[in-house]
Amino acid sequence: MTNEADLSHLLGDESPPIHFPNGLIGLEDWKEFSLISHPEAGDLRLLQSLQDDRLSLILMDPRQIDAGYKIAISDVDAKTLDYPHDYRGKIPDDLDVYCILSVQDEPFFVTVNMLGPVIINWEKRLGKQVVQANSNYNPRYPLAGSETAEGGE
């Protein structure tokens, strides 16, 4: 018989719970998540709902796509994250920022939402998805399979 401890090498490392007071965009009912990393997944993370095990999102650090990726955290966003001030610029060391990947299988195509990053304040265990207003970032930035989606170029 297999117990949960025996499966830890398959599931990866799970973070403490993260509370998203507003949920995520389009998923406002789910507010408790955990971030799961696995050595074989490289830079990818899984944001797993603690309220519904069927809900998980694939995340990655946007700096893997754009080394100069910047975020803007408004006063309202900073308050939700219990972060001491608003912030506009390079990602501060005391926050983690991830973007959500979307995978379509027919045809295979992967996009990254660079416009609506997920920001985590680990000190307070709070998270928020923040839409970057006045940004040139794309909510469907092509990551993989773009040749197929753009007509085979």
N, C-alpha and C positions, 0 to 999 in steps of 0.2 A: 504494500500500500504506500502511495506517495503522499507526502505532506507538503505544505507550502514551502518550508525551508529547503526541501530537496529540489524545488523548481526555481530557486533564486538565481541560479546560474543561467537559466533560460530567460527569465523576465528582466534582469538587469537591476540596477540600483534605483531605488525609489526615494524621492525627496520627502521631507515632511509635508503635510497638507498645506496647500496654498489656497487662500480665500480670495475669490473674485467677487467683490460686493455687487457689481453690476452684471455678473456673468460675462459671456463673450458676445460679440455682435452676432445676432441671430440665434444665440443659445443662452438667453438671459435667465432661464430657469435653473441652469446648472452653475453652481457657485463654488464647489469644492473640488479641487484637482490635486494631482500629484505629478511631478515631472520625473519621467523614467529615462535613464540613460543605459546604454549597453555598449560594451567595448566593440562589438562587431558592427554597431550602427554608425560608428565614426562620429561626425558632428551632429547627427540627427538626434532629436529627443522626441519622446512621446508625452503629450499632455493628456493624462488619463483622468476622466471624471471619477470622483469617489462616490458619486450618487447613482451613476448608471455605467456599469462596466462595458456597455456597448458603445460608449462615446469616448473616442480618443482622437487626438489631432497630432499630426507630424509637424515638428518644429525644427527650425535651424537658425543659427546666428546669422543675421543679415550681413555681417561683415565678411562672411565667406563669399558673398556675391559682390559686395561693394565695400571695400576696405574703409572708405570715407563715409559710410552710412551715418547719418545724424538723425536725432530724434528731437521732438519738441514736446515738453511736458508742461501743460498749462497749469495755472493755479488750481483749477478744479481737479485735474488729473493727479496733481501732486497731493492734494488733500485726500483723494480716494486711496492713493498708495501710502498715505501717512509718510510722505517724503517731505523734507523740511522746506523745499523751495521749488519754484518752477524751473525748468531747465530747457535750454535750446542749444544744441551743439552735439559734440561727440558723446558717445554713450559713457556715462560716468561709471567708475569702477564698482560702485556699491549697488548697481542695478544690473539685472540680466535682461537682455532684450532678445526676443525671438520672433521670427516670422512664420506664419502658417503655410504649409505646403498643401497644394491641391493636386490630386493625381486622377487623371482620366485614363481609362484603359483602352478605349476604342476611339480614335487611335491613341496610343500611349503618348501622354503629354503631361508634364509636370509644371505647375506655375507656383510662384511664391507671392504672397501678399506683402509687398514691401510698404504699402500705404497704411496698413493697420497692424503694427507690431504689438506683440504681447510683452508687457513690461512686468518684471517681478522684483519686488522689494523683499529680499530674503530676510532681512533683519526683522521685518514686521510680518512676514509670510503673507503678503498681500500682492495681488496681481490685477492687471487691468489691460484690456485691449484699447489702444489709443489710435484714433484716426489722425494722421498727420495732415493737418490743414495747410493749405498753401504749399503743397509739396509736389514735386515732379515725379515722385515714386509711383509705381504702377501696382494696382491690387492684383494683377495677373501677370507678373513678370515671368517670362518663359525661362524655365530652368533646364528642362530636358525634353526631348522629343519635338523641339520647335521646328525642325526641318519638315517633319510630317505634317504639323499643324499649318505650316506656311506654304504648303503645296509642294514639298519635296525639294526645296531649294537648298 
